[in-house]
Amino acid sequence: MPDNIAQESEIKDGKVFAMVGYWVFLCILPLILKKDNRFAVYHGKQGLILFIFLAGGFLFNIIPGLGNVAYRAVLFLYLSLSLWGTVQALGGHYARLPVVSQLAQKIIL
């Protein structure tokens, strides 16, 4: 089986899990259920970084006044990047989200 056909098969097999990997805490699904699928794990790791970013941003909400504004900015950024990542995963692309992909590469499973 040529390498590109194997890669296309892997993308097709992991596409749904890769897409779900960007939806809040569901990022854990591709990391556990499809841990042998590079495509699904790639997107799952990025989804995990985004989820950690969102959880950290939620802590800003505790701070009166500016905390709510900061949380809304984090939420907007999270939703934008998650939507873009979901669309890219659905299209079968290895999308590199700015900063997120660099952090995700450091995760060892």
C-alpha positions in Angstrom: 0.0 0.0 0.0 1.6 3.3 -1.0 2.2 5.9 1.7 -0.3 8.4 0.4 -3.1 5.9 0.3 -2.3 4.8 3.8 -2.4 8.4 5.0 -5.7 9.0 3.2 -7.1 5.9 4.9 -5.9 7.1 8.2 -7.5 10.6 7.7 -10.8 9.1 6.6 -10.8 6.7 9.6 -10.0 9.5 12.1 -11.9 12.4 10.6 -14.9 12.3 12.9 -12.8 11.9 16.0 -10.5 14.8 14.9 -13.5 17.0 14.4 -15.0 16.2 17.8 -11.6 16.8 19.4 -12.2 20.6 19.2 -15.5 20.5 21.2 -14.7 21.5 24.8 -13.9 18.4 27.0 -14.5 15.9 24.2 -10.9 16.5 23.1 -10.1 13.4 25.3 -12.0 11.1 22.9 -9.6 11.0 20.0 -6.7 10.8 22.5 -8.1 7.7 24.1 -10.3 6.0 21.4 -8.1 6.7 18.4 -4.6 6.8 20.0 -3.1 4.9 17.0 -4.5 7.4 14.5 -2.1 10.2 13.9 -4.6 12.5 12.3 -7.2 12.2 15.2 -4.5 12.5 17.9 -3.0 15.6 16.1 -6.3 17.4 16.3 -7.2 16.0 19.7 -4.0 17.5 21.2 -4.8 20.9 19.7 -8.3 20.6 21.1 -6.8 19.8 24.5 -4.6 22.9 24.5 -7.7 25.0 23.5 -9.7 23.4 26.4 -6.9 24.2 28.9 -6.9 27.8 27.5 -10.6 28.1 28.0 -10.5 26.7 31.5 -7.7 29.2 32.3 -9.7 32.0 30.8 -12.7 31.0 33.0 -10.6 31.8 36.1 -10.5 35.4 34.8 -14.3 35.5 35.3 -13.7 35.5 39.1 -12.1 39.0 38.9 -14.7 41.7 39.1 -14.9 44.2 36.2 -12.1 43.5 33.7 -12.2 39.7 34.4 -15.5 39.4 32.6 -14.1 41.3 29.6 -10.9 39.1 29.6 -13.1 35.9 29.8 -15.2 37.1 26.9 -12.1 37.7 24.8 -10.8 34.2 25.7 -14.2 32.7 24.9 -14.3 34.4 21.5 -10.8 33.3 20.6 -11.5 29.8 21.8 -14.7 29.6 19.7 -13.0 31.0 16.6 -10.1 28.6 16.8 -12.3 25.6 17.6 -14.6 26.3 14.7 -11.6 26.7 12.3 -10.0 23.6 13.6 -13.2 21.6 13.3 -13.7 22.7 9.7 -10.1 21.9 8.8 -10.4 18.4 10.4 -13.6 17.8 8.5 -11.8 18.7 5.3 -9.0 16.2 6.2 -6.3 18.8 6.7 -3.5 18.9 9.3 -4.3 22.5 10.4 -1.7 24.3 12.4 -3.4 26.7 14.8 -1.1 29.6 15.8 0.7 29.0 19.0 -1.6 26.1 19.9 0.1 23.6 17.5 3.5 24.4 19.0 2.2 23.6 22.5 0.3 20.5 21.3 3.5 19.0 19.8 5.1 19.0 23.2 2.3 16.7 24.6 3.6 13.1 24.9 1.0 10.4 25.3 
